[in-house]
Each structure stands twice: as structure tokens, then as C-alpha cells.
Amino acid sequence: MSQSIISVENITKSVISNDNQLSILKGISFTVKAGESVAIMGTSGAGKSTLMGLLAGLDQPTSGSITLLDALISEMDDEQRAKIRGESIGFVFQNFLLIPSLTALQNVTLPMVLRGNEDDASNTLKAKQLLDEVGLAGRETHLPTQLSGGEQQRVALARAFVTQPKVLFADEPTGNLDQKTAQHIIELLFKMNKEQGTTLILVTHDANLAKRCERTLIINDGQCQESR
């Protein structure tokens, strides 16, 4: 039986809005095993992205506990959580978050440089292989502004893959893509899940993408239900 890679215990998340306390998440608990693929679904504003941010240690719950890779991240400070993210986590965001002044190749190698891997030749080779795999061979020197939205998303995906993360969080990874490109991205995500054993946590409105996952968590009115 696979070990739990994420464990969520009775977490809540509240924010202050117009002097009122707004409860976004209410007492959510679940576990995710290593190598699983999990879709998080729900209506707009339901708290999907908020939950993903908490699972990834980008934010802290108001109450409750979150364990990620055997680390109690809900009790850690920003620096400690950033260290775990840098070592073991990959991200794909809907708005790409590429560095505008860096080429596609440089954007992909950036996580390795930030990790302290200064073997430029090795970094470059690995990044080129990934750009080729996502269909961007020959576009290595292009800046993000010289790439279409779909191409930028593929650069972001290569960047997420380059460190072979233990957990990959993807927020609407196909939201800005045409159907053909979206299908290619989906196949790459699940190839990574199968071949590298990477745990996938996908926030999505796409029912077809959710069906590809082993489990689906539905966020509704701040609470979480599982749909198999």
C-alpha cells in the first residue's frame, strides 16, 4: 500500500472581507497516496485554488493541519515551506508565470539553477529534451512574448517537469489551450505520473480531465466530497 504523501486534517480557511469574516474552506480532511492522480473540481469561487495553495504550502490554513512529504507544513514558516517546494514540488499555473526576460530554455533551466545545480551543460541538455518532448524543438531562444499561449503553457509544463518533482500541482493546466494542445498536455501529465510516479493534483473544470484521474474531490460550499 502506498504511503500518504499529503494528509489534510480538519483544515479551515477564512479571510476578512468588508470587515466580515468569510469562510472559504470548512473542516476539510483527506489523504493522497504517493503516485495518485487527484482532480479538484467545483464551481468558480468554491475554493479550489485556495485548497491547492494550502496543499502546496503557498498559504497557511486558518486552522487544522497539513502534512506534505512527511513535513507538517501548516506549522512551518515561509522559508521552511519554500525549501520543500524547491526540492520536491512542481507547479503549472493557468497564467504560466514565465519570466518575460528569459528565453524558453532559460525558463525551463531556472528551477535547476535555483536548486544549486550549476552544471550548465547538463541543465541545457535536459531542458532541450523536455522542450522537444512538449513540441517546442527549435523554439529554445524565443522569449515568452514570441510564443503563443499554448506554447507558453508547454514551456511552463517543461519547467515543472525538469526537476522530476514528487508532487505536481496544476491549476487549470488546459484552461487557455485549444483542444489539440490541451490533449497533448494531458497526455504528458499522465505520462509523467506513470513513468516517474509523480503525484498529480489537478484543479480543473474539465470533466474529461477529471475522469482521467484516479480520484475526484468536489469542493462545494467550503466542504469537500469525494466522487469516484
Buried (B, 14 or more C-beta within 10 A) or exposed (E): EEEBBBBBBEBBBBEEEEEEEEBBBBBBEBEBBBBBBBBBBBEEEBBBBBBBBBBBBBEBBBBBBBBBBEBEBBEBEEEEBBEBBBEBBBBBBBEBEBEEEBBBBBBBBBBBEEEEBEEEEEBBEBBBBBBBBBBBEEBBEBBBEEBEBBBBBBBBBBBBBBBEBBBBBBBBBBBBBEEEBBBBBBEBBBEBBEEBEBBBBBBBBBEEBBEBBBBBBBBEEBEBEEEE
